Amino acid sequence: MNRNRFLELLPHYLANLVLVVLTIAALRRFAGDMGFVVELVVVVAVVLAYPMIARALGVAPSAWEDPRE
């Protein structure tokens, strides 16, 4: 991975991490301790949903574009 691509993706990695932490914190605050498996499912869901949300908001990095297009 070249440096420019990494620098372009870094804010998205950080945003993804912040969203995961905030989502888990909210889950623990409002639903209590749900257990590791539930939290893991929530983490996977947030991580998989983030690219779709970023694309829908129009803030997706060019590194996520399909190279065949």
KACORMO-V231408 format. One record per backbone hydrogen bond with DSSP energy under -0.5 kcal/mol. CO is the residue of the C=O (numbers start at 0). NH is the residue of the N-H. If there is no record, write none. Layout:
co;nh
CO;NH
CO;NH
This chain:
co;nh
1;5
2;6
3;7
4;8
5;9
6;10
8;11
8;12
9;13
10;14
11;15
12;16
13;17
14;18
15;19
16;20
17;21
18;22
19;23
20;24
21;25
22;26
23;27
24;28
25;29
26;30
27;31
31;33
34;38
35;39
36;40
37;41
38;42
39;43
40;44
41;45
42;46
43;47
44;48
45;49
46;50
47;51
48;52
49;53
50;54
51;55
52;56
53;57
53;58
53;59
54;57
60;63
61;64
65;68
